[in-house]
């Protein structure tokens, strides 16, 4: 029996047809309590006709400040990996499963906190809408949270990264999130980065 996933049932509220309308609607999202503490909704970015969509977990501190996805340290590492994999970032649509930054305050810093299942579900209509509006050929999850949303709760990036599932005319796959490389042991980062680049090359070959 297939695992439940993002595509098993329709969103509770059908989203607007265009990315511009969807972005405007998401800016006022109050579907869960994360909006109360985050600075703003961080919607996806990229061309509406992108053939590749990359989906991360949630915006980080820098993304919350700037209002754009993947502009912090992990985003810069992703940019570097895309270049080495031969993928033009300007042709990729990037977004997150959760659109508000969830954090725990630590002095003057805001430390990433993992979204709860209900917070991920509350954001699902926006991700559904982005996929419907962009109509990519390939959707790649970056990290465990996005992989579970897209590929089901039993999916394990550590064991199944690079596997391809075809569903509803899409090719779905997953790799690690660049932030996992930054959090890992410094002596292992070079190898982990090379593995990410290899995964992205495999993803590009699916297009």
matplotlib code that plots the C-alpha trace (Angstrom):
import matplotlib.pyplot as plt

x = [0.0, 1.4, 2.4, 0.2, 1.8, 1.4, -0.6, -3.0, -5.8, -6.6, -5.7, -8.5, -8.7, -7.9, -5.0, -5.0, -3.8, -0.8, 2.3, 1.7, -1.7, -0.5, 2.4, 0.0, -2.4, 0.4, 1.7, -1.3, -1.2, -2.4, -3.0, -0.8, 0.8, 4.3, 3.3, 3.0, 6.8, 8.3, 9.0, 7.2, 6.0, 8.9, 7.4, 9.2, 11.2, 12.0, 10.3, 6.7, 7.8, 10.7, 11.3, 13.0, 11.6, 13.7, 11.8, 13.5, 12.2, 11.6, 13.2, 16.1, 17.0, 18.4, 15.5, 13.0, 14.8, 15.1, 11.8, 13.5, 14.3, 17.8, 19.7, 21.5, 24.6, 22.8, 21.5, 25.0, 26.2, 23.3, 24.2, 27.8, 26.6, 24.2, 27.0, 29.2, 26.4, 25.8, 22.4, 21.4, 19.9, 17.9, 16.0, 15.1, 12.2, 13.2, 10.8, 10.1, 7.5, 6.9, 6.8, 7.5, 10.7, 10.3, 12.9, 13.9, 15.4, 18.9, 20.1, 20.0, 20.1, 17.2, 18.0, 16.2, 13.5, 11.9, 8.3, 5.5, 3.4, 0.4, 2.5, 3.6, 0.0, -1.1, 1.4, 0.6, -1.9, 0.9, 3.2, 0.4, -0.3, 3.3, 3.6, 0.3, 1.3, 4.9, 4.2, 7.8, 9.0, 11.1, 10.5, 13.5, 13.2, 16.2, 16.3, 14.2, 11.2, 10.6, 11.2, 8.5, 6.1, 6.7, 7.5, 5.8, 6.5, 8.6, 11.1, 14.6, 17.0, 20.0, 19.0, 16.9, 18.5, 18.5, 15.5, 13.0, 9.2, 6.8, 3.5, 0.9, 3.1, 6.0, 9.3, 10.0, 13.4, 15.4, 18.8, 20.3, 19.7, 22.8, 22.5, 23.2, 26.7, 27.2, 26.2, 28.3, 31.9, 34.3, 36.5, 33.5, 32.2, 34.2, 33.0, 29.4, 29.4, 30.7, 27.9, 25.4, 26.8, 26.6, 22.9, 22.2, 23.8, 21.5, 18.5, 19.5, 19.7, 16.0, 15.0]
y = [0.0, 3.4, 5.8, 8.9, 11.9, 15.4, 14.2, 11.7, 14.2, 17.7, 20.8, 22.0, 25.3, 25.3, 27.8, 30.5, 29.5, 31.8, 32.2, 36.0, 35.4, 32.6, 34.7, 37.5, 35.1, 33.4, 36.7, 37.0, 33.3, 32.6, 28.9, 28.1, 30.1, 30.4, 33.7, 35.3, 35.3, 35.2, 38.4, 37.4, 34.6, 33.4, 32.2, 30.3, 31.9, 31.1, 30.9, 29.7, 27.3, 25.8, 22.1, 21.5, 22.4, 22.1, 21.9, 22.5, 22.4, 26.0, 29.4, 30.2, 33.5, 35.2, 34.1, 35.4, 38.8, 39.1, 37.4, 35.1, 31.3, 29.9, 33.2, 32.3, 30.1, 26.9, 28.8, 29.9, 26.3, 25.1, 27.8, 26.4, 22.8, 23.7, 25.4, 22.3, 20.1, 22.2, 23.4, 27.1, 28.4, 31.0, 28.2, 26.4, 27.1, 26.9, 26.8, 25.3, 22.9, 25.5, 29.2, 30.8, 30.5, 28.5, 29.2, 29.2, 32.4, 32.0, 35.4, 37.7, 34.7, 32.8, 29.1, 26.8, 24.6, 21.6, 22.3, 20.2, 17.9, 20.3, 23.3, 21.4, 20.4, 24.0, 25.0, 22.2, 24.3, 26.7, 23.9, 22.2, 25.5, 26.1, 22.6, 23.1, 26.5, 25.7, 22.2, 21.0, 17.8, 16.9, 17.8, 17.2, 17.3, 18.7, 17.1, 14.8, 17.0, 17.8, 14.2, 13.0, 15.6, 14.6, 10.9, 9.7, 9.4, 6.2, 7.7, 8.0, 10.3, 8.5, 5.3, 6.3, 9.5, 9.4, 7.0, 8.2, 7.9, 8.8, 10.1, 12.2, 13.0, 14.1, 12.5, 12.8, 12.3, 13.5, 14.4, 16.0, 19.6, 21.8, 22.8, 19.2, 19.7, 22.9, 21.2, 18.2, 17.6, 19.9, 17.0, 15.4, 18.5, 18.1, 14.5, 15.4, 18.4, 16.1, 13.7, 16.5, 17.6, 14.0, 13.8, 17.0, 15.7, 12.7, 15.0, 17.0, 13.8, 13.2, 16.4]
z = [0.0, -0.9, 1.8, 2.2, 0.6, -0.7, -3.7, -2.1, -1.5, -2.7, -0.8, 1.5, -0.4, -4.1, -4.7, -7.3, -10.8, -11.2, -9.0, -8.7, -7.3, -5.1, -3.7, -2.9, -1.1, 0.8, 2.1, 4.4, 5.5, 9.1, 8.7, 11.7, 14.5, 12.9, 11.2, 14.7, 15.3, 11.8, 10.0, 6.8, 4.5, 2.4, -0.9, -3.6, -6.3, -10.0, -13.4, -13.6, -16.4, -14.6, -15.4, -12.0, -8.6, -5.5, -2.1, 1.2, 4.7, 5.8, 5.5, 7.8, 9.6, 6.5, 4.3, 6.9, 6.9, 3.1, 2.1, -0.4, -0.2, -0.1, 0.3, 3.5, 4.0, 2.9, -0.2, -1.2, -0.8, -3.0, -5.6, -5.7, -6.0, -8.8, -10.7, -10.4, -11.4, -14.6, -13.5, -14.1, -10.9, -12.8, -14.5, -11.3, -9.0, -5.3, -2.4, 1.0, 2.4, 5.2, 4.4, 7.8, 9.8, 13.0, 15.5, 19.2, 20.6, 22.0, 23.2, 20.2, 17.8, 16.3, 16.1, 13.6, 15.1, 13.2, 12.1, 13.6, 11.4, 11.8, 10.7, 7.6, 6.8, 7.2, 4.5, 2.1, 0.0, -0.9, -2.0, -3.9, -5.6, -6.6, -8.1, -10.0, -11.3, -12.2, -13.6, -13.3, -14.8, -11.7, -8.1, -5.8, -2.0, -0.1, 3.3, 5.4, 6.1, 2.4, 1.4, 3.9, 2.5, -1.1, -0.9, 2.3, 6.0, 5.7, 3.2, 4.5, 2.7, 4.3, 2.6, -0.4, -1.7, -5.5, -5.8, -8.4, -7.9, -10.8, -9.7, -11.4, -14.3, -12.1, -11.3, -7.5, -5.9, -2.8, -1.6, 1.4, 2.4, 2.0, 5.7, 6.7, 5.1, 7.1, 10.3, 9.8, 10.8, 8.9, 7.9, 6.1, 4.3, 1.1, 0.6, 1.5, -0.9, -3.7, -3.0, -3.2, -6.6, -7.8, -6.7, -8.5, -11.7, -11.5, -11.0, -14.0, -16.1, -15.3, -17.1]

ax = plt.figure().add_subplot(projection="3d")
ax.plot(x, y, z, "-o")
ax.set_aspect("equal")
plt.show()
